[in-house]
Amino acid sequence: MYNQTMSLTSDDLADIKQLMTSLLDAQERRLDKRFDEQDERLDEILNAVGGELNEQDKMVSDHTEQIQNHEKRILRLEKRIA
């Protein structure tokens, strides 16, 4: 049997390195694009939730103010009666 070994030249190695680098760069760009899309979706969700929380906070503040006003009126009425 004839045993033949193949040796790579420095040009071959440089080509392989360039190919691997190119493939890794392309994969990185694809992953970055996916993450960017996910970030956009998460931002939309967080903005919606934040808006909802702001509305709820305003409603709670309004109700708290109404309760305080009612309590003041009740105290005035109690003082008049007493």
Biopython code that builds the backbone (N, CA, C, O; Angstrom):
import numpy as np
from Bio.PDB.StructureBuilder import StructureBuilder

atoms = [
    (1, "MET", "N", (0.835, -1.186, 0.000)),
    (1, "MET", "CA", (0.000, 0.000, 0.000)),
    (1, "MET", "C", (0.871, 1.238, 0.000)),
    (1, "MET", "O", (1.967, 1.275, 0.560)),
    (2, "TYR", "N", (0.350, 2.205, -0.630)),
    (2, "TYR", "CA", (1.080, 3.470, -0.757)),
    (2, "TYR", "C", (0.482, 4.473, 0.221)),
    (2, "TYR", "O", (-0.716, 4.747, 0.151)),
    (3, "ASN", "N", (1.265, 5.019, 1.114)),
    (3, "ASN", "CA", (0.797, 5.973, 2.115)),
    (3, "ASN", "C", (1.227, 7.372, 1.701)),
    (3, "ASN", "O", (2.417, 7.682, 1.651)),
    (4, "GLN", "N", (0.259, 8.195, 1.410)),
    (4, "GLN", "CA", (0.569, 9.552, 0.973)),
    (4, "GLN", "C", (0.070, 10.524, 2.026)),
    (4, "GLN", "O", (-1.094, 10.464, 2.421)),
    (5, "THR", "N", (0.910, 11.392, 2.472)),
    (5, "THR", "CA", (0.500, 12.405, 3.428)),
    (5, "THR", "C", (0.336, 13.727, 2.712)),
    (5, "THR", "O", (1.050, 14.045, 1.761)),
    (6, "MET", "N", (-0.613, 14.474, 3.194)),
    (6, "MET", "CA", (-0.877, 15.771, 2.567)),
    (6, "MET", "C", (-0.438, 16.845, 3.537)),
    (6, "MET", "O", (-0.838, 16.842, 4.701)),
    (7, "SER", "N", (0.354, 17.729, 3.077)),
    (7, "SER", "CA", (0.771, 18.820, 3.943)),
    (7, "SER", "C", (0.187, 20.121, 3.408)),
    (7, "SER", "O", (0.075, 20.337, 2.201)),
    (8, "LEU", "N", (-0.167, 20.951, 4.329)),
    (8, "LEU", "CA", (-0.782, 22.225, 3.966)),
    (8, "LEU", "C", (0.286, 23.306, 3.929)),
    (8, "LEU", "O", (1.186, 23.357, 4.767)),
    (9, "THR", "N", (0.157, 24.144, 2.955)),
    (9, "THR", "CA", (1.074, 25.278, 2.865)),
    (9, "THR", "C", (0.545, 26.413, 3.714)),
    (9, "THR", "O", (-0.599, 26.382, 4.168)),
    (10, "SER", "N", (1.364, 27.394, 3.922)),
    (10, "SER", "CA", (0.907, 28.548, 4.699)),
    (10, "SER", "C", (-0.222, 29.273, 3.972)),
    (10, "SER", "O", (-1.090, 29.860, 4.617)),
    (11, "ASP", "N", (-0.224, 29.243, 2.642)),
    (11, "ASP", "CA", (-1.342, 29.830, 1.884)),
    (11, "ASP", "C", (-2.633, 29.066, 2.125)),
    (11, "ASP", "O", (-3.703, 29.658, 2.266)),
    (12, "ASP", "N", (-2.519, 27.729, 2.172)),
    (12, "ASP", "CA", (-3.702, 26.908, 2.462)),
    (12, "ASP", "C", (-4.249, 27.241, 3.844)),
    (12, "ASP", "O", (-5.455, 27.410, 4.024)),
    (13, "LEU", "N", (-3.357, 27.331, 4.806)),
    (13, "LEU", "CA", (-3.780, 27.652, 6.164)),
    (13, "LEU", "C", (-4.408, 29.032, 6.236)),
    (13, "LEU", "O", (-5.393, 29.231, 6.947)),
    (14, "ALA", "N", (-3.849, 29.986, 5.507)),
    (14, "ALA", "CA", (-4.410, 31.332, 5.478)),
    (14, "ALA", "C", (-5.806, 31.315, 4.869)),
    (14, "ALA", "O", (-6.696, 32.019, 5.346)),
    (15, "ASP", "N", (-6.008, 30.517, 3.820)),
    (15, "ASP", "CA", (-7.332, 30.402, 3.190)),
    (15, "ASP", "C", (-8.337, 29.774, 4.154)),
    (15, "ASP", "O", (-9.476, 30.229, 4.260)),
    (16, "ILE", "N", (-7.910, 28.739, 4.844)),
    (16, "ILE", "CA", (-8.799, 28.087, 5.814)),
    (16, "ILE", "C", (-9.158, 29.057, 6.931)),
    (16, "ILE", "O", (-10.312, 29.133, 7.352)),
    (17, "LYS", "N", (-8.172, 29.792, 7.403)),
    (17, "LYS", "CA", (-8.423, 30.773, 8.456)),
    (17, "LYS", "C", (-9.406, 31.833, 7.977)),
    (17, "LYS", "O", (-10.321, 32.212, 8.708)),
    (18, "GLN", "N", (-9.220, 32.304, 6.767)),
    (18, "GLN", "CA", (-10.117, 33.317, 6.199)),
    (18, "GLN", "C", (-11.537, 32.769, 6.079)),
    (18, "GLN", "O", (-12.503, 33.469, 6.382)),
    (19, "LEU", "N", (-11.665, 31.505, 5.632)),
    (19, "LEU", "CA", (-12.973, 30.879, 5.507)),
    (19, "LEU", "C", (-13.644, 30.753, 6.870)),
    (19, "LEU", "O", (-14.818, 31.091, 7.019)),
    (20, "MET", "N", (-12.912, 30.273, 7.851)),
    (20, "MET", "CA", (-13.472, 30.107, 9.196)),
    (20, "MET", "C", (-13.883, 31.460, 9.786)),
    (20, "MET", "O", (-14.943, 31.579, 10.401)),
    (21, "THR", "N", (-13.050, 32.460, 9.596)),
    (21, "THR", "CA", (-13.365, 33.799, 10.097)),
    (21, "THR", "C", (-14.628, 34.339, 9.431)),
    (21, "THR", "O", (-15.489, 34.929, 10.084)),
    (22, "SER", "N", (-14.719, 34.128, 8.141)),
    (22, "SER", "CA", (-15.891, 34.588, 7.395)),
    (22, "SER", "C", (-17.156, 33.895, 7.884)),
    (22, "SER", "O", (-18.188, 34.542, 8.067)),
    (23, "LEU", "N", (-17.083, 32.578, 8.097)),
    (23, "LEU", "CA", (-18.243, 31.834, 8.580)),
    (23, "LEU", "C", (-18.652, 32.287, 9.985)),
    (23, "LEU", "O", (-19.839, 32.439, 10.273)),
    (24, "LEU", "N", (-17.677, 32.498, 10.838)),
    (24, "LEU", "CA", (-17.976, 32.963, 12.191)),
    (24, "LEU", "C", (-18.585, 34.365, 12.187)),
    (24, "LEU", "O", (-19.511, 34.651, 12.946)),
    (25, "ASP", "N", (-18.059, 35.226, 11.332)),
    (25, "ASP", "CA", (-18.613, 36.584, 11.230)),
    (25, "ASP", "C", (-20.060, 36.553, 10.751)),
    (25, "ASP", "O", (-20.907, 37.283, 11.266)),
    (26, "ALA", "N", (-20.338, 35.703, 9.762)),
    (26, "ALA", "CA", (-21.707, 35.599, 9.238)),
    (26, "ALA", "C", (-22.650, 35.075, 10.325)),
    (26, "ALA", "O", (-23.768, 35.567, 10.477)),
    (27, "GLN", "N", (-22.190, 34.078, 11.073)),
    (27, "GLN", "CA", (-23.021, 33.538, 12.154)),
    (27, "GLN", "C", (-23.264, 34.589, 13.234)),
    (27, "GLN", "O", (-24.368, 34.696, 13.768)),
    (28, "GLU", "N", (-22.240, 35.354, 13.549)),
    (28, "GLU", "CA", (-22.374, 36.412, 14.553)),
    (28, "GLU", "C", (-23.394, 37.455, 14.104)),
    (28, "GLU", "O", (-24.206, 37.915, 14.907)),
    (29, "ARG", "N", (-23.357, 37.827, 12.827)),
    (29, "ARG", "CA", (-24.330, 38.802, 12.309)),
    (29, "ARG", "C", (-25.755, 38.255, 12.401)),
    (29, "ARG", "O", (-26.687, 38.978, 12.755)),
    (30, "ARG", "N", (-25.913, 36.961, 12.077)),
    (30, "ARG", "CA", (-27.253, 36.353, 12.175)),
    (30, "ARG", "C", (-27.752, 36.363, 13.623)),
    (30, "ARG", "O", (-28.913, 36.677, 13.884)),
    (31, "LEU", "N", (-26.875, 36.022, 14.547)),
    (31, "LEU", "CA", (-27.267, 36.017, 15.961)),
    (31, "LEU", "C", (-27.571, 37.429, 16.451)),
    (31, "LEU", "O", (-28.543, 37.645, 17.175)),
    (32, "ASP", "N", (-26.740, 38.383, 16.056)),
    (32, "ASP", "CA", (-26.991, 39.775, 16.448)),
    (32, "ASP", "C", (-28.347, 40.250, 15.941)),
    (32, "ASP", "O", (-29.079, 40.937, 16.653)),
    (33, "LYS", "N", (-28.678, 39.877, 14.697)),
    (33, "LYS", "CA", (-29.969, 40.275, 14.130)),
    (33, "LYS", "C", (-31.104, 39.675, 14.952)),
    (33, "LYS", "O", (-32.087, 40.354, 15.246)),
    (34, "ARG", "N", (-30.967, 38.387, 15.327)),
    (34, "ARG", "CA", (-32.005, 37.749, 16.151)),
    (34, "ARG", "C", (-32.158, 38.454, 17.475)),
    (34, "ARG", "O", (-33.273, 38.721, 17.923)),
    (35, "PHE", "N", (-31.024, 38.759, 18.110)),
    (35, "PHE", "CA", (-31.089, 39.434, 19.404)),
    (35, "PHE", "C", (-31.683, 40.830, 19.266)),
    (35, "PHE", "O", (-32.437, 41.273, 20.133)),
    (36, "ASP", "N", (-31.350, 41.519, 18.192)),
    (36, "ASP", "CA", (-31.923, 42.848, 17.965)),
    (36, "ASP", "C", (-33.449, 42.766, 17.835)),
    (36, "ASP", "O", (-34.170, 43.601, 18.380)),
    (37, "GLU", "N", (-33.931, 41.751, 17.108)),
    (37, "GLU", "CA", (-35.373, 41.582, 16.949)),
    (37, "GLU", "C", (-36.027, 41.284, 18.295)),
    (37, "GLU", "O", (-37.093, 41.815, 18.605)),
    (38, "GLN", "N", (-35.389, 40.442, 19.084)),
    (38, "GLN", "CA", (-35.929, 40.116, 20.409)),
    (38, "GLN", "C", (-35.921, 41.355, 21.307)),
    (38, "GLN", "O", (-36.869, 41.587, 22.057)),
    (39, "ASP", "N", (-34.858, 42.144, 21.228)),
    (39, "ASP", "CA", (-34.787, 43.378, 22.015)),
    (39, "ASP", "C", (-35.926, 44.322, 21.655)),
    (39, "ASP", "O", (-36.533, 44.934, 22.535)),
    (40, "GLU", "N", (-36.216, 44.439, 20.361)),
    (40, "GLU", "CA", (-37.311, 45.308, 19.926)),
    (40, "GLU", "C", (-38.640, 44.824, 20.496)),
    (40, "GLU", "O", (-39.442, 45.623, 20.980)),
    (41, "ARG", "N", (-38.871, 43.514, 20.439)),
    (41, "ARG", "CA", (-40.126, 42.967, 20.972)),
    (41, "ARG", "C", (-40.225, 43.202, 22.472)),
    (41, "ARG", "O", (-41.270, 43.605, 22.983)),
    (42, "LEU", "N", (-39.132, 42.947, 23.165)),
    (42, "LEU", "CA", (-39.141, 43.152, 24.619)),
    (42, "LEU", "C", (-39.357, 44.619, 24.970)),
    (42, "LEU", "O", (-40.064, 44.935, 25.927)),
    (43, "ASP", "N", (-38.749, 45.512, 24.197)),
    (43, "ASP", "CA", (-38.964, 46.943, 24.426)),
    (43, "ASP", "C", (-40.437, 47.314, 24.255)),
    (43, "ASP", "O", (-40.988, 48.079, 25.046)),
    (44, "GLU", "N", (-41.067, 46.764, 23.216)),
    (44, "GLU", "CA", (-42.483, 47.037, 22.991)),
    (44, "GLU", "C", (-43.320, 46.541, 24.168)),
    (44, "GLU", "O", (-44.231, 47.230, 24.628)),
    (45, "ILE", "N", (-43.005, 45.346, 24.648)),
    (45, "ILE", "CA", (-43.748, 44.774, 25.770)),
    (45, "ILE", "C", (-43.546, 45.624, 27.013)),
    (45, "ILE", "O", (-44.506, 45.947, 27.712)),
    (46, "LEU", "N", (-42.293, 45.988, 27.291)),
    (46, "LEU", "CA", (-42.009, 46.788, 28.480)),
    (46, "LEU", "C", (-42.665, 48.161, 28.402)),
    (46, "LEU", "O", (-43.143, 48.678, 29.412)),
    (47, "ASN", "N", (-42.691, 48.752, 27.218)),
    (47, "ASN", "CA", (-43.355, 50.048, 27.060)),
    (47, "ASN", "C", (-44.854, 49.927, 27.310)),
    (47, "ASN", "O", (-45.460, 50.796, 27.937)),
    (48, "ALA", "N", (-45.445, 48.845, 26.816)),
    (48, "ALA", "CA", (-46.878, 48.638, 27.028)),
    (48, "ALA", "C", (-47.169, 48.423, 28.512)),
    (48, "ALA", "O", (-48.113, 48.996, 29.055)),
    (49, "VAL", "N", (-46.360, 47.601, 29.156)),
    (49, "VAL", "CA", (-46.555, 47.339, 30.583)),
    (49, "VAL", "C", (-46.320, 48.622, 31.386)),
    (49, "VAL", "O", (-47.060, 48.918, 32.324)),
    (50, "GLY", "N", (-45.294, 49.374, 31.014)),
    (50, "GLY", "CA", (-45.016, 50.637, 31.707)),
    (50, "GLY", "C", (-46.159, 51.614, 31.566)),
    (50, "GLY", "O", (-46.526, 52.282, 32.533)),
    (51, "GLY", "N", (-46.729, 51.709, 30.381)),
    (51, "GLY", "CA", (-47.881, 52.588, 30.166)),
    (51, "GLY", "C", (-49.068, 52.155, 31.009)),
    (51, "GLY", "O", (-49.769, 52.980, 31.596)),
    (52, "GLU", "N", (-49.281, 50.851, 31.058)),
    (52, "GLU", "CA", (-50.378, 50.304, 31.862)),
    (52, "GLU", "C", (-50.151, 50.602, 33.350)),
    (52, "GLU", "O", (-51.088, 50.964, 34.061)),
    (53, "LEU", "N", (-48.930, 50.451, 33.807)),
    (53, "LEU", "CA", (-48.617, 50.739, 35.212)),
    (53, "LEU", "C", (-48.799, 52.220, 35.532)),
    (53, "LEU", "O", (-49.282, 52.567, 36.611)),
    (54, "ASN", "N", (-48.421, 53.085, 34.613)),
    (54, "ASN", "CA", (-48.619, 54.524, 34.822)),
    (54, "ASN", "C", (-50.090, 54.865, 34.956)),
    (54, "ASN", "O", (-50.478, 55.666, 35.806)),
    (55, "GLU", "N", (-50.913, 54.246, 34.104)),
    (55, "GLU", "CA", (-52.360, 54.482, 34.189)),
    (55, "GLU", "C", (-52.911, 53.994, 35.528)),
    (55, "GLU", "O", (-53.715, 54.670, 36.170)),
    (56, "GLN", "N", (-52.462, 52.803, 35.936)),
    (56, "GLN", "CA", (-52.918, 52.252, 37.212)),
    (56, "GLN", "C", (-52.468, 53.136, 38.373)),
    (56, "GLN", "O", (-53.229, 53.362, 39.315)),
    (57, "ASP", "N", (-51.251, 53.629, 38.308)),
    (57, "ASP", "CA", (-50.727, 54.495, 39.366)),
    (57, "ASP", "C", (-51.540, 55.775, 39.473)),
    (57, "ASP", "O", (-51.846, 56.237, 40.572)),
    (58, "LYS", "N", (-51.891, 56.348, 38.316)),
    (58, "LYS", "CA", (-52.702, 57.570, 38.321)),
    (58, "LYS", "C", (-54.078, 57.289, 38.909)),
    (58, "LYS", "O", (-54.613, 58.094, 39.671)),
    (59, "MET", "N", (-54.646, 56.144, 38.551)),
    (59, "MET", "CA", (-55.959, 55.800, 39.066)),
    (59, "MET", "C", (-55.904, 55.598, 40.586)),
    (59, "MET", "O", (-56.805, 56.039, 41.300)),
    (60, "VAL", "N", (-54.872, 54.947, 41.075)),
    (60, "VAL", "CA", (-54.727, 54.748, 42.520)),
    (60, "VAL", "C", (-54.556, 56.096, 43.220)),
    (60, "VAL", "O", (-55.137, 56.326, 44.281)),
    (61, "SER", "N", (-53.764, 56.981, 42.629)),
    (61, "SER", "CA", (-53.580, 58.320, 43.217)),
    (61, "SER", "C", (-54.907, 59.079, 43.269)),
    (61, "SER", "O", (-55.225, 59.719, 44.271)),
    (62, "ASP", "N", (-55.675, 59.001, 42.184)),
    (62, "ASP", "CA", (-56.978, 59.678, 42.155)),
    (62, "ASP", "C", (-57.910, 59.117, 43.221)),
    (62, "ASP", "O", (-58.602, 59.868, 43.908)),
    (63, "HIS", "N", (-57.925, 57.797, 43.355)),
    (63, "HIS", "CA", (-58.801, 57.180, 44.356)),
    (63, "HIS", "C", (-58.353, 57.534, 45.764)),
    (63, "HIS", "O", (-59.180, 57.781, 46.641)),
    (64, "THR", "N", (-57.046, 57.557, 45.978)),
    (64, "THR", "CA", (-56.522, 57.932, 47.291)),
    (64, "THR", "C", (-56.927, 59.358, 47.638)),
    (64, "THR", "O", (-57.310, 59.643, 48.772)),
    (65, "GLU", "N", (-56.842, 60.242, 46.667)),
    (65, "GLU", "CA", (-57.244, 61.634, 46.888)),
    (65, "GLU", "C", (-58.738, 61.724, 47.193)),
    (65, "GLU", "O", (-59.150, 62.476, 48.076)),
    (66, "GLN", "N", (-59.541, 60.963, 46.468)),
    (66, "GLN", "CA", (-60.980, 60.960, 46.731)),
    (66, "GLN", "C", (-61.284, 60.466, 48.145)),
    (66, "GLN", "O", (-62.118, 61.041, 48.846)),
    (67, "ILE", "N", (-60.605, 59.405, 48.554)),
    (67, "ILE", "CA", (-60.816, 58.864, 49.903)),
    (67, "ILE", "C", (-60.432, 59.904, 50.951)),
    (67, "ILE", "O", (-61.157, 60.098, 51.927)),
    (68, "GLN", "N", (-59.311, 60.565, 50.757)),
    (68, "GLN", "CA", (-58.878, 61.597, 51.707)),
    (68, "GLN", "C", (-59.899, 62.728, 51.776)),
    (68, "GLN", "O", (-60.201, 63.226, 52.860)),
    (69, "ASN", "N", (-60.430, 63.134, 50.626)),
    (69, "ASN", "CA", (-61.457, 64.191, 50.607)),
    (69, "ASN", "C", (-62.719, 63.733, 51.345)),
    (69, "ASN", "O", (-63.314, 64.504, 52.098)),
    (70, "HIS", "N", (-63.121, 62.497, 51.130)),
    (70, "HIS", "CA", (-64.302, 61.976, 51.831)),
    (70, "HIS", "C", (-64.062, 61.936, 53.333)),
    (70, "HIS", "O", (-64.947, 62.278, 54.118)),
    (71, "GLU", "N", (-62.868, 61.521, 53.731)),
    (71, "GLU", "CA", (-62.551, 61.469, 55.159)),
    (71, "GLU", "C", (-62.605, 62.865, 55.785)),
    (71, "GLU", "O", (-63.090, 63.017, 56.906)),
    (72, "LYS", "N", (-62.116, 63.876, 55.080)),
    (72, "LYS", "CA", (-62.181, 65.251, 55.587)),
    (72, "LYS", "C", (-63.627, 65.687, 55.754)),
    (72, "LYS", "O", (-63.987, 66.284, 56.769)),
    (73, "ARG", "N", (-64.461, 65.387, 54.755)),
    (73, "ARG", "CA", (-65.875, 65.768, 54.839)),
    (73, "ARG", "C", (-66.557, 65.065, 56.014)),
    (73, "ARG", "O", (-67.340, 65.673, 56.744)),
    (74, "ILE", "N", (-66.253, 63.792, 56.186)),
    (74, "ILE", "CA", (-66.854, 63.033, 57.287)),
    (74, "ILE", "C", (-66.444, 63.633, 58.619)),
    (74, "ILE", "O", (-67.276, 63.778, 59.514)),
    (75, "LEU", "N", (-65.169, 63.984, 58.765)),
    (75, "LEU", "CA", (-64.699, 64.594, 60.011)),
    (75, "LEU", "C", (-65.405, 65.926, 60.262)),
    (75, "LEU", "O", (-65.786, 66.211, 61.397)),
    (76, "ARG", "N", (-65.587, 66.751, 59.219)),
    (76, "ARG", "CA", (-66.310, 68.027, 59.388)),
    (76, "ARG", "C", (-67.733, 67.798, 59.814)),
    (76, "ARG", "O", (-68.248, 68.489, 60.692)),
    (77, "LEU", "N", (-68.382, 66.807, 59.182)),
    (77, "LEU", "CA", (-69.762, 66.511, 59.553)),
    (77, "LEU", "C", (-69.843, 66.003, 60.993)),
    (77, "LEU", "O", (-70.761, 66.366, 61.728)),
    (78, "GLU", "N", (-68.891, 65.170, 61.395)),
    (78, "GLU", "CA", (-68.891, 64.658, 62.766)),
    (78, "GLU", "C", (-68.706, 65.793, 63.769)),
    (78, "GLU", "O", (-69.322, 65.791, 64.835)),
    (79, "LYS", "N", (-67.852, 66.767, 63.424)),
    (79, "LYS", "CA", (-67.635, 67.911, 64.319)),
    (79, "LYS", "C", (-68.906, 68.762, 64.430)),
    (79, "LYS", "O", (-69.236, 69.256, 65.508)),
    (80, "ARG", "N", (-69.613, 68.930, 63.311)),
    (80, "ARG", "CA", (-70.852, 69.715, 63.349)),
    (80, "ARG", "C", (-71.906, 69.019, 64.215)),
    (80, "ARG", "O", (-72.641, 69.672, 64.955)),
    (81, "ILE", "N", (-71.972, 67.712, 64.116)),
    (81, "ILE", "CA", (-72.968, 66.973, 64.863)),
    (81, "ILE", "C", (-72.645, 66.998, 66.353)),
    (81, "ILE", "O", (-73.550, 67.085, 67.184)),
    (82, "ALA", "N", (-71.363, 66.922, 66.692)),
    (82, "ALA", "CA", (-70.963, 66.852, 68.099)),
    (82, "ALA", "C", (-71.109, 68.144, 68.786)),
    (82, "ALA", "O", (-70.813, 68.247, 69.976)),
]
sb = StructureBuilder()
sb.init_structure("model")
sb.init_model(0)
sb.init_chain("A")
sb.init_seg("    ")
for serial, (resi, resn, name, xyz) in enumerate(atoms, 1):
    if name == "N":
        sb.init_residue(resn, " ", resi, " ")
    sb.init_atom(name, np.array(xyz, "f"), 0.0, 1.0, " ", f" {name:<3s}", serial, name[0])
structure = sb.get_structure()
